[in-house]
Each structure stands twice: as structure tokens, then as C-alpha cells.
Amino acid sequence: MKNLITISLLILIPLQSFAQVNPKNEKEDSAMKPSKNEDGEWDLIVIDTQFDYFMNAIARPMNQYTEANLKSRNRILVNEWNSYFMSGKYRHIIESSIDYDPREQYGIKFEYKLYQVFVYVNWKYKLRMNGLGASDIFR
């Protein structure tokens, strides 16, 4: 499952088409960019059956978070994630950067799901990230 993170963070737009149209450098081309769904809401599609299991059986419910808290944590986690990506650290897990604008109003559903992706990576790969809440860390 080497491509788990790349596949799990796909957000409605095929990244390969970006790489063919706008070839700058490899690290810039692999950025995950949020996009809006047909209803005009920000959406995150995660293609991994274990992620669905994680969300339904292990993840804390969305009502235990506030949007402001999730946005604050996501800002930290995205920066940490992108730092790992740029340095090549955890290359077997982190294969793309995340294009996330903390000034954008993504909505609580998107913020929650993005945060849970980080919690999931901690759960599955035991990758410790500084922005995770204490109750969301799996050892």
C-alpha cells in the first residue's frame, strides 16, 4: 500500500492531468488541492476501505470538535505534513503535499475529515504528529 496516502487524499481532481499540463517540478505537481463538490461544499474523498472502518469504529465523533479547533489543528498538521514531504522524511507514507489555505472557510465536515486523515495515519502507521490532540494519538 505504498500509494495509500496519495490515493487516500485524492480530492475530485485527477492529479495526473495537472502533471501533464503544468510540469514545474515533481514536488509541486503532487500537491493535493481541495475542490468543491456538486453542491458547492468542500469535499475530501478518501479511497481506502480501512479509512471507512476507522471513521465508523475508531474515530471520535465530529460533535466532539469545534470547527475553530479543527482549523487550528489542521493548520499545524498540514505544515508538519508538508515539511515532512519537502524533506523526504517518511517518504514511504507521505507522497504528496497538501494545498490548504487556513483563511478559506472549508466547513466543519471538511476540516473534520482532513483532521481524521492525520489521525488515521497515526493509527495505521504510528506516525506521531505534533498537532494531534492527546485523545487522538494511538501508541
N, CA, C and O atoms as CSV, one atom per row, in Angstrom:
chain,resi,resn,atom,element,x,y,z
A,1,MET,N,N,0.813,-1.187,0.000
A,1,MET,CA,C,0.000,0.000,0.000
A,1,MET,C,C,0.863,1.260,0.000
A,1,MET,O,O,0.605,2.211,0.737
A,2,LYS,N,N,1.890,1.240,-0.843
A,2,LYS,CA,C,2.801,2.376,-0.904
A,2,LYS,C,C,2.090,3.655,-1.306
A,2,LYS,O,O,2.472,4.738,-0.863
A,3,ASN,N,N,1.090,3.552,-2.116
A,3,ASN,CA,C,0.394,4.751,-2.595
A,3,ASN,C,C,-0.823,5.100,-1.751
A,3,ASN,O,O,-1.685,5.853,-2.203
A,4,LEU,N,N,-0.912,4.568,-0.535
A,4,LEU,CA,C,-2.080,4.780,0.306
A,4,LEU,C,C,-2.375,6.253,0.533
A,4,LEU,O,O,-3.521,6.679,0.391
A,5,ILE,N,N,-1.380,7.026,0.878
A,5,ILE,CA,C,-1.626,8.430,1.187
A,5,ILE,C,C,-2.025,9.186,-0.070
A,5,ILE,O,O,-2.941,10.008,-0.040
A,6,THR,N,N,-1.340,8.911,-1.173
A,6,THR,CA,C,-1.699,9.573,-2.423
A,6,THR,C,C,-3.136,9.261,-2.795
A,6,THR,O,O,-3.898,10.154,-3.166
A,7,ILE,N,N,-3.502,8.000,-2.696
A,7,ILE,CA,C,-4.856,7.598,-3.059
A,7,ILE,C,C,-5.863,8.118,-2.043
A,7,ILE,O,O,-6.945,8.572,-2.416
A,8,SER,N,N,-5.509,8.054,-0.749
A,8,SER,CA,C,-6.479,8.422,0.266
A,8,SER,C,C,-6.779,9.909,0.310
A,8,SER,O,O,-7.812,10.310,0.847
A,9,LEU,N,N,-5.911,10.727,-0.236
A,9,LEU,CA,C,-6.154,12.167,-0.205
A,9,LEU,C,C,-6.643,12.733,-1.532
A,9,LEU,O,O,-6.717,13.952,-1.692
A,10,LEU,N,N,-6.974,11.875,-2.475
A,10,LEU,CA,C,-7.470,12.380,-3.757
A,10,LEU,C,C,-8.706,13.222,-3.535
A,10,LEU,O,O,-9.630,12.833,-2.821
A,11,ILE,N,N,-8.702,14.362,-4.150
A,11,ILE,CA,C,-9.815,15.292,-3.947
A,11,ILE,C,C,-10.408,15.671,-5.295
A,11,ILE,O,O,-10.111,16.740,-5.827
A,12,LEU,N,N,-11.229,14.819,-5.838
A,12,LEU,CA,C,-12.052,15.069,-7.008
A,12,LEU,C,C,-11.332,15.421,-8.305
A,12,LEU,O,O,-11.910,15.254,-9.379
A,13,ILE,N,N,-10.098,15.898,-8.244
A,13,ILE,CA,C,-9.408,16.300,-9.467
A,13,ILE,C,C,-8.245,15.353,-9.696
A,13,ILE,O,O,-7.383,15.226,-8.825
A,14,PRO,N,N,-8.192,14.686,-10.837
A,14,PRO,CA,C,-7.070,13.781,-11.110
A,14,PRO,C,C,-5.752,14.554,-11.169
A,14,PRO,O,O,-5.594,15.487,-11.956
A,15,LEU,N,N,-4.836,14.153,-10.339
A,15,LEU,CA,C,-3.569,14.872,-10.252
A,15,LEU,C,C,-2.682,14.638,-11.469
A,15,LEU,O,O,-1.843,15.478,-11.794
A,16,GLN,N,N,-2.857,13.520,-12.134
A,16,GLN,CA,C,-2.009,13.252,-13.286
A,16,GLN,C,C,-2.223,14.267,-14.393
A,16,GLN,O,O,-1.286,14.591,-15.122
A,17,SER,N,N,-3.428,14.769,-14.531
A,17,SER,CA,C,-3.669,15.761,-15.576
A,17,SER,C,C,-2.925,17.056,-15.274
A,17,SER,O,O,-2.479,17.737,-16.197
A,18,PHE,N,N,-2.782,17.410,-13.986
A,18,PHE,CA,C,-2.005,18.594,-13.620
A,18,PHE,C,C,-0.539,18.401,-13.990
A,18,PHE,O,O,0.100,19.323,-14.497
A,19,ALA,N,N,-0.009,17.222,-13.743
A,19,ALA,CA,C,1.400,16.954,-14.019
A,19,ALA,C,C,1.689,17.048,-15.516
A,19,ALA,O,O,2.787,17.452,-15.898
A,20,GLN,N,N,0.748,16.690,-16.359
A,20,GLN,CA,C,0.965,16.739,-17.795
A,20,GLN,C,C,0.799,18.154,-18.343
A,20,GLN,O,O,1.507,18.541,-19.273
A,21,VAL,N,N,-0.113,18.923,-17.786
A,21,VAL,CA,C,-0.397,20.255,-18.294
A,21,VAL,C,C,0.616,21.281,-17.802
A,21,VAL,O,O,0.986,22.189,-18.546
A,22,ASN,N,N,1.069,21.147,-16.558
A,22,ASN,CA,C,1.874,22.174,-15.929
A,22,ASN,C,C,3.121,21.569,-15.280
A,22,ASN,O,O,3.209,21.552,-14.053
A,23,PRO,N,N,4.091,21.069,-16.062
A,23,PRO,CA,C,5.237,20.400,-15.474
A,23,PRO,C,C,6.276,21.384,-14.925
A,23,PRO,O,O,7.111,21.889,-15.676
A,24,LYS,N,N,6.222,21.658,-13.609
A,24,LYS,CA,C,7.211,22.539,-12.988
A,24,LYS,C,C,8.282,21.677,-12.336
A,24,LYS,O,O,9.347,21.458,-12.913
A,25,ASN,N,N,8.005,21.200,-11.158
A,25,ASN,CA,C,8.887,20.208,-10.577
A,25,ASN,C,C,8.036,19.160,-9.897
A,25,ASN,O,O,6.853,19.380,-9.639
A,26,GLU,N,N,8.629,18.041,-9.614
A,26,GLU,CA,C,7.869,16.893,-9.149
A,26,GLU,C,C,7.143,17.172,-7.838
A,26,GLU,O,O,5.999,16.747,-7.680
A,27,LYS,N,N,7.764,17.866,-6.899
A,27,LYS,CA,C,7.141,18.117,-5.607
A,27,LYS,C,C,5.963,19.076,-5.731
A,27,LYS,O,O,4.980,18.917,-5.007
A,28,GLU,N,N,6.022,20.048,-6.606
A,28,GLU,CA,C,4.906,20.975,-6.788
A,28,GLU,C,C,3.729,20.275,-7.453
A,28,GLU,O,O,2.579,20.557,-7.116
A,29,ASP,N,N,3.989,19.379,-8.379
A,29,ASP,CA,C,2.925,18.715,-9.125
A,29,ASP,C,C,2.119,17.755,-8.271
A,29,ASP,O,O,0.974,17.450,-8.602
A,30,SER,N,N,2.695,17.273,-7.181
A,30,SER,CA,C,1.998,16.266,-6.406
A,30,SER,C,C,1.182,16.851,-5.262
A,30,SER,O,O,0.771,16.106,-4.373
A,31,ALA,N,N,0.939,18.133,-5.251
A,31,ALA,CA,C,0.154,18.754,-4.182
A,31,ALA,C,C,-1.312,18.364,-4.291
A,31,ALA,O,O,-1.893,18.361,-5.376
A,32,MET,N,N,-1.895,18.035,-3.148
A,32,MET,CA,C,-3.325,17.762,-3.083
A,32,MET,C,C,-4.040,19.090,-2.902
A,32,MET,O,O,-3.722,19.854,-1.991
A,33,LYS,N,N,-5.001,19.362,-3.768
A,33,LYS,CA,C,-5.715,20.635,-3.728
A,33,LYS,C,C,-7.192,20.385,-3.472
A,33,LYS,O,O,-7.836,19.647,-4.217
A,34,PRO,N,N,-7.733,20.995,-2.421
A,34,PRO,CA,C,-9.167,20.830,-2.155
A,34,PRO,C,C,-10.004,21.398,-3.295
A,34,PRO,O,O,-9.584,22.334,-3.976
A,35,SER,N,N,-11.166,20.838,-3.495
A,35,SER,CA,C,-12.086,21.362,-4.503
A,35,SER,C,C,-13.512,21.209,-3.987
A,35,SER,O,O,-13.765,20.485,-3.024
A,36,LYS,N,N,-14.420,21.890,-4.633
A,36,LYS,CA,C,-15.815,21.842,-4.209
A,36,LYS,C,C,-16.556,20.742,-4.962
A,36,LYS,O,O,-16.256,20.448,-6.119
A,37,ASN,N,N,-17.534,20.140,-4.278
A,37,ASN,CA,C,-18.352,19.112,-4.915
A,37,ASN,C,C,-19.498,19.772,-5.670
A,37,ASN,O,O,-19.548,20.998,-5.774
A,38,GLU,N,N,-20.401,18.984,-6.188
A,38,GLU,CA,C,-21.519,19.494,-6.985
A,38,GLU,C,C,-22.446,20.414,-6.187
A,38,GLU,O,O,-23.105,21.282,-6.758
A,39,ASP,N,N,-22.494,20.220,-4.870
A,39,ASP,CA,C,-23.356,21.045,-4.019
A,39,ASP,C,C,-22.671,22.337,-3.583
A,39,ASP,O,O,-23.258,23.132,-2.849
A,40,GLY,N,N,-21.444,22.550,-4.026
A,40,GLY,CA,C,-20.719,23.754,-3.661
A,40,GLY,C,C,-20.027,23.671,-2.319
A,40,GLY,O,O,-19.517,24.676,-1.823
A,41,GLU,N,N,-19.999,22.473,-1.710
A,41,GLU,CA,C,-19.311,22.279,-0.440
A,41,GLU,C,C,-17.932,21.692,-0.691
A,41,GLU,O,O,-17.729,20.940,-1.644
A,42,TRP,N,N,-16.985,22.043,0.174
A,42,TRP,CA,C,-15.658,21.463,0.080
A,42,TRP,C,C,-15.765,19.990,0.432
A,42,TRP,O,O,-16.481,19.613,1.360
A,43,ASP,N,N,-15.052,19.167,-0.308
A,43,ASP,CA,C,-15.157,17.729,-0.106
A,43,ASP,C,C,-13.781,17.094,-0.135
A,43,ASP,O,O,-12.854,17.610,-0.760
A,44,LEU,N,N,-13.666,15.989,0.537
A,44,LEU,CA,C,-12.442,15.208,0.596
A,44,LEU,C,C,-12.830,13.757,0.382
A,44,LEU,O,O,-13.601,13.199,1.163
A,45,ILE,N,N,-12.312,13.150,-0.652
A,45,ILE,CA,C,-12.612,11.752,-0.954
A,45,ILE,C,C,-11.414,10.911,-0.557
A,45,ILE,O,O,-10.300,11.136,-1.029
A,46,VAL,N,N,-11.648,9.952,0.301
A,46,VAL,CA,C,-10.592,9.054,0.749
A,46,VAL,C,C,-10.919,7.673,0.228
A,46,VAL,O,O,-11.962,7.101,0.545
A,47,ILE,N,N,-10.013,7.146,-0.576
A,47,ILE,CA,C,-10.241,5.839,-1.185
A,47,ILE,C,C,-9.397,4.812,-0.433
A,47,ILE,O,O,-8.255,4.534,-0.800
A,48,ASP,N,N,-9.972,4.266,0.604
A,48,ASP,CA,C,-9.299,3.264,1.419
A,48,ASP,C,C,-10.355,2.635,2.320
A,48,ASP,O,O,-10.962,3.327,3.138
A,49,THR,N,N,-10.577,1.343,2.181
A,49,THR,CA,C,-11.607,0.682,2.977
A,49,THR,C,C,-11.276,0.724,4.459
A,49,THR,O,O,-12.187,0.745,5.286
A,50,GLN,N,N,-10.009,0.735,4.814
A,50,GLN,CA,C,-9.652,0.830,6.225
A,50,GLN,C,C,-10.000,2.210,6.781
A,50,GLN,O,O,-10.317,2.338,7.964
A,51,PHE,N,N,-9.944,3.230,5.947
A,51,PHE,CA,C,-10.311,4.561,6.420
A,51,PHE,C,C,-11.793,4.598,6.782
A,51,PHE,O,O,-12.163,5.190,7.796
A,52,ASP,N,N,-12.633,3.983,5.980
A,52,ASP,CA,C,-14.062,3.928,6.299
A,52,ASP,C,C,-14.284,3.210,7.629
A,52,ASP,O,O,-15.071,3.661,8.461
A,53,TYR,N,N,-13.583,2.084,7.824
A,53,TYR,CA,C,-13.673,1.363,9.099
A,53,TYR,C,C,-13.223,2.274,10.237
A,53,TYR,O,O,-13.886,2.362,11.270
A,54,PHE,N,N,-12.098,2.948,10.042
A,54,PHE,CA,C,-11.569,3.845,11.057
A,54,PHE,C,C,-12.592,4.932,11.414
A,54,PHE,O,O,-12.838,5.191,12.592
A,55,MET,N,N,-13.182,5.561,10.403
A,55,MET,CA,C,-14.149,6.637,10.645
A,55,MET,C,C,-15.381,6.131,11.400
A,55,MET,O,O,-15.912,6.833,12.261
A,56,ASN,N,N,-15.835,4.922,11.084
A,56,ASN,CA,C,-17.059,4.394,11.690
A,56,ASN,C,C,-16.840,3.751,13.059
A,56,ASN,O,O,-17.739,3.784,13.898
A,57,ALA,N,N,-15.669,3.170,13.300
A,57,ALA,CA,C,-15.472,2.396,14.516
A,57,ALA,C,C,-14.481,2.998,15.506
A,57,ALA,O,O,-14.564,2.711,16.700
A,58,ILE,N,N,-13.550,3.821,15.044
A,58,ILE,CA,C,-12.467,4.264,15.915
A,58,ILE,C,C,-12.445,5.777,16.121
A,58,ILE,O,O,-12.238,6.242,17.242
A,59,ALA,N,N,-12.652,6.534,15.074
A,59,ALA,CA,C,-12.552,7.999,15.154
A,59,ALA,C,C,-13.578,8.574,16.130
A,59,ALA,O,O,-14.706,8.092,16.235
A,60,ARG,N,N,-13.155,9.608,16.831
A,60,ARG,CA,C,-14.086,10.318,17.698
A,60,ARG,C,C,-15.133,11.005,16.827
A,60,ARG,O,O,-14.817,11.444,15.721
A,61,PRO,N,N,-16.374,11.106,17.304
A,61,PRO,CA,C,-17.428,11.740,16.508
A,61,PRO,C,C,-17.163,13.225,16.266
A,61,PRO,O,O,-16.493,13.888,17.058
A,62,MET,N,N,-17.697,13.728,15.166
A,62,MET,CA,C,-17.499,15.119,14.779
A,62,MET,C,C,-18.001,16.092,15.857
A,62,MET,O,O,-17.427,17.168,16.024
A,63,ASN,N,N,-19.050,15.734,16.580
A,63,ASN,CA,C,-19.607,16.658,17.566
A,63,ASN,C,C,-18.691,16.869,18.773
A,63,ASN,O,O,-19.008,17.684,19.640
A,64,GLN,N,N,-17.576,16.164,18.848
A,64,GLN,CA,C,-16.625,16.359,19.934
A,64,GLN,C,C,-15.556,17.398,19.576
A,64,GLN,O,O,-14.622,17.625,20.345
A,65,TYR,N,N,-15.698,18.019,18.418
A,65,TYR,CA,C,-14.756,19.024,17.956
A,65,TYR,C,C,-15.515,20.292,17.592
A,65,TYR,O,O,-16.708,20.253,17.290
A,66,THR,N,N,-14.812,21.406,17.625
A,66,THR,CA,C,-15.367,22.638,17.076
A,66,THR,C,C,-14.627,22.924,15.769
A,66,THR,O,O,-13.498,22.477,15.567
A,67,GLU,N,N,-15.274,23.665,14.904
A,67,GLU,CA,C,-14.633,23.994,13.633
A,67,GLU,C,C,-13.352,24.788,13.864
A,67,GLU,O,O,-12.350,24.557,13.188
A,68,ALA,N,N,-13.377,25.715,14.809
A,68,ALA,CA,C,-12.181,26.528,15.091
A,68,ALA,C,C,-11.033,25.658,15.583
A,68,ALA,O,O,-9.883,25.872,15.197
A,69,ASN,N,N,-11.334,24.680,16.430
A,69,ASN,CA,C,-10.299,23.779,16.929
A,69,ASN,C,C,-9.716,22.938,15.802
A,69,ASN,O,O,-8.499,22.777,15.711
A,70,LEU,N,N,-10.577,22.404,14.947
A,70,LEU,CA,C,-10.105,21.593,13.824
A,70,LEU,C,C,-9.266,22.425,12.867
A,70,LEU,O,O,-8.226,21.966,12.395
A,71,LYS,N,N,-9.704,23.637,12.578
A,71,LYS,CA,C,-8.966,24.513,11.666
A,71,LYS,C,C,-7.579,24.820,12.239
A,71,LYS,O,O,-6.588,24.815,11.508
A,72,SER,N,N,-7.513,25.083,13.525
A,72,SER,CA,C,-6.232,25.368,14.181
A,72,SER,C,C,-5.308,24.155,14.121
A,72,SER,O,O,-4.122,24.288,13.816
A,73,ARG,N,N,-5.843,22.993,14.406
A,73,ARG,CA,C,-5.032,21.763,14.355
A,73,ARG,C,C,-4.612,21.438,12.919
A,73,ARG,O,O,-3.471,21.047,12.673
A,74,ASN,N,N,-5.536,21.600,11.980
A,74,ASN,CA,C,-5.208,21.299,10.585
A,74,ASN,C,C,-4.103,22.211,10.063
A,74,ASN,O,O,-3.254,21.773,9.288
A,75,ARG,N,N,-4.109,23.461,10.477
A,75,ARG,CA,C,-3.060,24.401,10.061
A,75,ARG,C,C,-1.689,23.860,10.495
A,75,ARG,O,O,-0.742,23.846,9.709
A,76,ILE,N,N,-1.601,23.422,11.735
A,76,ILE,CA,C,-0.348,22.878,12.273
A,76,ILE,C,C,0.013,21.575,11.571
A,76,ILE,O,O,1.156,21.376,11.161
A,77,LEU,N,N,-0.967,20.693,11.436
A,77,LEU,CA,C,-0.713,19.373,10.853
A,77,LEU,C,C,-0.335,19.453,9.376
A,77,LEU,O,O,0.548,18.722,8.926
A,78,VAL,N,N,-0.988,20.326,8.621
A,78,VAL,CA,C,-0.648,20.479,7.207
A,78,VAL,C,C,0.779,21.007,7.069
A,78,VAL,O,O,1.532,20.543,6.212
A,79,ASN,N,N,1.153,21.969,7.902
A,79,ASN,CA,C,2.526,22.485,7.861
A,79,ASN,C,C,3.536,21.393,8.186
A,79,ASN,O,O,4.571,21.281,7.528
A,80,GLU,N,N,3.236,20.595,9.195
A,80,GLU,CA,C,4.129,19.495,9.566
A,80,GLU,C,C,4.207,18.457,8.440
A,80,GLU,O,O,5.290,17.988,8.091
A,81,TRP,N,N,3.060,18.109,7.885
A,81,TRP,CA,C,2.982,17.149,6.785
A,81,TRP,C,C,3.815,17.630,5.592
A,81,TRP,O,O,4.630,16.885,5.048
A,82,ASN,N,N,3.594,18.888,5.199
A,82,ASN,CA,C,4.322,19.438,4.054
A,82,ASN,C,C,5.818,19.537,4.335
A,82,ASN,O,O,6.630,19.378,3.423
A,83,SER,N,N,6.185,19.794,5.572
A,83,SER,CA,C,7.596,19.814,5.952
A,83,SER,C,C,8.211,18.424,5.788
A,83,SER,O,O,9.317,18.288,5.265
A,84,TYR,N,N,7.502,17.410,6.229
A,84,TYR,CA,C,7.974,16.031,6.048
A,84,TYR,C,C,8.095,15.702,4.560
A,84,TYR,O,O,9.064,15.075,4.131
A,85,PHE,N,N,7.107,16.128,3.784
A,85,PHE,CA,C,7.141,15.856,2.349
A,85,PHE,C,C,8.353,16.511,1.687
A,85,PHE,O,O,9.075,15.864,0.929
A,86,MET,N,N,8.574,17.794,1.976
A,86,MET,CA,C,9.677,18.526,1.345
A,86,MET,C,C,11.039,17.965,1.756
A,86,MET,O,O,11.980,17.985,0.963
A,87,SER,N,N,11.148,17.471,2.977
A,87,SER,CA,C,12.425,16.935,3.445
A,87,SER,C,C,12.633,15.483,3.008
A,87,SER,O,O,13.751,14.971,3.077
A,88,GLY,N,N,11.579,14.826,2.564
A,88,GLY,CA,C,11.695,13.420,2.178
A,88,GLY,C,C,11.556,12.480,3.363
A,88,GLY,O,O,11.700,11.266,3.215
A,89,LYS,N,N,11.276,13.033,4.539
A,89,LYS,CA,C,11.098,12.219,5.729
A,89,LYS,C,C,9.780,11.450,5.611
A,89,LYS,O,O,8.780,12.002,5.149
A,90,TYR,N,N,9.774,10.214,6.014
A,90,TYR,CA,C,8.601,9.335,5.934
A,90,TYR,C,C,8.126,9.202,4.485
A,90,TYR,O,O,6.926,9.189,4.211
A,91,ARG,N,N,9.068,9.105,3.585
A,91,ARG,CA,C,8.755,9.017,2.150
A,91,ARG,C,C,7.824,7.855,1.828
A,91,ARG,O,O,7.033,7.940,0.889
A,92,HIS,N,N,7.909,6.773,2.596
A,92,HIS,CA,C,7.049,5.609,2.352
A,92,HIS,C,C,5.591,5.859,2.751
A,92,HIS,O,O,4.704,5.094,2.374
A,93,ILE,N,N,5.347,6.922,3.509
A,93,ILE,CA,C,3.983,7.256,3.936
A,93,ILE,C,C,3.492,8.528,3.247
A,93,ILE,O,O,2.371,8.561,2.739
A,94,ILE,N,N,4.309,9.558,3.225
A,94,ILE,CA,C,3.911,10.871,2.715
A,94,ILE,C,C,4.450,11.053,1.304
A,94,ILE,O,O,5.645,11.281,1.111
A,95,GLU,N,N,3.568,10.953,0.328
A,95,GLU,CA,C,3.982,11.030,-1.070
A,95,GLU,C,C,3.477,12.277,-1.782
A,95,GLU,O,O,3.686,12.428,-2.986
A,96,SER,N,N,2.818,13.168,-1.059
A,96,SER,CA,C,2.321,14.397,-1.676
A,96,SER,C,C,2.201,15.476,-0.614
A,96,SER,O,O,2.065,15.190,0.576
A,97,SER,N,N,2.253,16.711,-1.065
A,97,SER,CA,C,1.995,17.816,-0.154
A,97,SER,C,C,0.497,18.092,-0.152
A,97,SER,O,O,-0.249,17.543,-0.963
A,98,ILE,N,N,0.072,18.942,0.760
A,98,ILE,CA,C,-1.347,19.303,0.849
A,98,ILE,C,C,-1.456,20.809,0.674
A,98,ILE,O,O,-0.811,21.575,1.391
A,99,ASP,N,N,-2.273,21.228,-0.279
A,99,ASP,CA,C,-2.513,22.641,-0.524
A,99,ASP,C,C,-3.732,23.050,0.301
A,99,ASP,O,O,-4.872,22.797,-0.088
A,100,TYR,N,N,-3.479,23.680,1.435
A,100,TYR,CA,C,-4.536,24.028,2.391
A,100,TYR,C,C,-4.387,25.495,2.755
A,100,TYR,O,O,-3.314,25.928,3.175
A,101,ASP,N,N,-5.452,26.255,2.599
A,101,ASP,CA,C,-5.438,27.675,2.921
A,101,ASP,C,C,-6.255,27.892,4.200
A,101,ASP,O,O,-7.481,27.788,4.164
A,102,PRO,N,N,-5.602,28.192,5.328
A,102,PRO,CA,C,-6.340,28.340,6.587
A,102,PRO,C,C,-7.306,29.526,6.591
A,102,PRO,O,O,-8.165,29.606,7.469
A,103,ARG,N,N,-7.185,30.438,5.641
A,103,ARG,CA,C,-8.124,31.567,5.556
A,103,ARG,C,C,-9.422,31.176,4.862
A,103,ARG,O,O,-10.427,31.877,4.981
A,104,GLU,N,N,-9.404,30.065,4.141
A,104,GLU,CA,C,-10.594,29.582,3.427
A,104,GLU,C,C,-11.578,28.974,4.424
A,104,GLU,O,O,-11.172,28.321,5.385
A,105,GLN,N,N,-12.855,29.191,4.194
A,105,GLN,CA,C,-13.900,28.609,5.035
A,105,GLN,C,C,-14.334,27.278,4.414
A,105,GLN,O,O,-15.257,27.244,3.601
A,106,TYR,N,N,-13.678,26.201,4.792
A,106,TYR,CA,C,-13.971,24.879,4.230
A,106,TYR,C,C,-15.220,24.252,4.840
A,106,TYR,O,O,-15.892,23.457,4.183
A,107,GLY,N,N,-15.535,24.591,6.065
A,107,GLY,CA,C,-16.673,23.991,6.751
A,107,GLY,C,C,-16.222,22.874,7.677
A,107,GLY,O,O,-15.158,22.285,7.485
A,108,ILE,N,N,-17.035,22.589,8.676
A,108,ILE,CA,C,-16.635,21.622,9.696
A,108,ILE,C,C,-16.491,20.204,9.145
A,108,ILE,O,O,-15.618,19.462,9.595
A,109,LYS,N,N,-17.324,19.812,8.184
A,109,LYS,CA,C,-17.220,18.452,7.641
A,109,LYS,C,C,-15.866,18.230,6.983
A,109,LYS,O,O,-15.231,17.199,7.205
A,110,PHE,N,N,-15.419,19.186,6.178
A,110,PHE,CA,C,-14.123,19.066,5.517
A,110,PHE,C,C,-12.991,19.099,6.548
A,110,PHE,O,O,-12.081,18.272,6.502
A,111,GLU,N,N,-13.051,20.048,7.468
A,111,GLU,CA,C,-11.998,20.178,8.487
A,111,GLU,C,C,-11.901,18.892,9.316
A,111,GLU,O,O,-10.805,18.423,9.623
A,112,TYR,N,N,-13.057,18.331,9.673
A,112,TYR,CA,C,-13.101,17.088,10.448
A,112,TYR,C,C,-12.475,15.937,9.667
A,112,TYR,O,O,-11.652,15.193,10.200
A,113,LYS,N,N,-12.863,15.796,8.417
A,113,LYS,CA,C,-12.353,14.679,7.630
A,113,LYS,C,C,-10.852,14.812,7.376
A,113,LYS,O,O,-10.125,13.820,7.432
A,114,LEU,N,N,-10.385,16.028,7.100
A,114,LEU,CA,C,-8.949,16.243,6.913
A,114,LEU,C,C,-8.194,15.906,8.194
A,114,LEU,O,O,-7.158,15.243,8.148
A,115,TYR,N,N,-8.702,16.354,9.323
A,115,TYR,CA,C,-8.068,16.050,10.602
A,115,TYR,C,C,-8.029,14.541,10.838
A,115,TYR,O,O,-7.027,14.006,11.314
A,116,GLN,N,N,-9.120,13.866,10.506
A,116,GLN,CA,C,-9.168,12.421,10.707
A,116,GLN,C,C,-8.187,11.673,9.796
A,116,GLN,O,O,-7.753,10.570,10.131
A,117,VAL,N,N,-7.841,12.256,8.665
A,117,VAL,CA,C,-6.805,11.639,7.819
A,117,VAL,C,C,-5.487,11.594,8.592
A,117,VAL,O,O,-4.781,10.586,8.555
A,118,PHE,N,N,-5.154,12.677,9.288
A,118,PHE,CA,C,-3.932,12.701,10.088
A,118,PHE,C,C,-4.009,11.713,11.248
A,118,PHE,O,O,-3.031,11.029,11.553
A,119,VAL,N,N,-5.163,11.639,11.891
A,119,VAL,CA,C,-5.357,10.691,12.990
A,119,VAL,C,C,-5.245,9.267,12.455
A,119,VAL,O,O,-4.659,8.400,13.103
A,120,TYR,N,N,-5.808,9.027,11.272
A,120,TYR,CA,C,-5.749,7.713,10.640
A,120,TYR,C,C,-4.311,7.299,10.349
A,120,TYR,O,O,-3.932,6.154,10.593
A,121,VAL,N,N,-3.518,8.218,9.835
A,121,VAL,CA,C,-2.107,7.919,9.545
A,121,VAL,C,C,-1.376,7.581,10.844
A,121,VAL,O,O,-0.511,6.705,10.862
A,122,ASN,N,N,-1.720,8.267,11.919
A,122,ASN,CA,C,-1.137,7.933,13.219
A,122,ASN,C,C,-1.579,6.542,13.659
A,122,ASN,O,O,-0.763,5.760,14.146
A,123,TRP,N,N,-2.849,6.231,13.492
A,123,TRP,CA,C,-3.389,4.933,13.892
A,123,TRP,C,C,-2.784,3.792,13.075
A,123,TRP,O,O,-2.365,2.777,13.631
A,124,LYS,N,N,-2.743,3.964,11.773
A,124,LYS,CA,C,-2.288,2.885,10.899
A,124,LYS,C,C,-0.766,2.736,10.862
A,124,LYS,O,O,-0.253,1.618,10.921
A,125,TYR,N,N,-0.046,3.850,10.765
A,125,TYR,CA,C,1.404,3.801,10.593
A,125,TYR,C,C,2.183,4.210,11.836
A,125,TYR,O,O,3.413,4.169,11.838
A,126,LYS,N,N,1.483,4.600,12.885
A,126,LYS,CA,C,2.116,5.056,14.129
A,126,LYS,C,C,2.995,6.282,13.914
A,126,LYS,O,O,3.981,6.474,14.627
A,127,LEU,N,N,2.642,7.112,12.934
A,127,LEU,CA,C,3.375,8.349,12.659
A,127,LEU,C,C,2.877,9.416,13.630
A,127,LEU,O,O,1.727,9.848,13.553
A,128,ARG,N,N,3.742,9.831,14.532
A,128,ARG,CA,C,3.380,10.847,15.521
A,128,ARG,C,C,3.489,12.220,14.890
A,128,ARG,O,O,4.506,12.565,14.289
A,129,MET,N,N,2.436,12.994,15.031
A,129,MET,CA,C,2.429,14.361,14.521
A,129,MET,C,C,2.084,15.289,15.673
A,129,MET,O,O,1.195,14.993,16.471
A,130,ASN,N,N,2.786,16.412,15.761
A,130,ASN,CA,C,2.664,17.315,16.902
A,130,ASN,C,C,1.298,17.977,17.029
A,130,ASN,O,O,0.926,18.371,18.134
A,131,GLY,N,N,0.544,18.115,15.962
A,131,GLY,CA,C,-0.723,18.823,16.017
A,131,GLY,C,C,-1.904,17.988,16.466
A,131,GLY,O,O,-3.001,18.520,16.635
A,132,LEU,N,N,-1.707,16.692,16.663
A,132,LEU,CA,C,-2.827,15.839,17.084
A,132,LEU,C,C,-3.157,16.073,18.545
A,132,LEU,O,O,-2.267,16.288,19.368
A,133,GLY,N,N,-4.431,16.030,18.858
A,133,GLY,CA,C,-4.865,16.136,20.240
A,133,GLY,C,C,-4.484,14.873,21.000
A,133,GLY,O,O,-4.381,13.800,20.405
A,134,ALA,N,N,-4.276,14.989,22.302
A,134,ALA,CA,C,-3.839,13.850,23.122
A,134,ALA,C,C,-4.803,12.671,23.018
A,134,ALA,O,O,-4.364,11.521,23.013
A,135,SER,N,N,-6.094,12.932,22.936
A,135,SER,CA,C,-7.062,11.838,22.876
A,135,SER,C,C,-7.127,11.198,21.478
A,135,SER,O,O,-7.798,10.182,21.301
A,136,ASP,N,N,-6.450,11.773,20.502
A,136,ASP,CA,C,-6.462,11.233,19.142
A,136,ASP,C,C,-5.154,10.506,18.782
A,136,ASP,O,O,-4.971,10.095,17.636
A,137,ILE,N,N,-4.265,10.352,19.738
A,137,ILE,CA,C,-2.976,9.702,19.468
A,137,ILE,C,C,-3.084,8.229,19.830
A,137,ILE,O,O,-3.552,7.876,20.913
A,138,PHE,N,N,-2.656,7.392,18.931
A,138,PHE,CA,C,-2.630,5.946,19.142
A,138,PHE,C,C,-1.172,5.533,19.289
A,138,PHE,O,O,-0.327,5.917,18.480
A,139,ARG,N,N,-0.889,4.776,20.291
A,139,ARG,CA,C,0.515,4.340,20.521
A,139,ARG,C,C,0.689,2.899,20.164
A,139,ARG,O,O,1.789,2.360,20.289
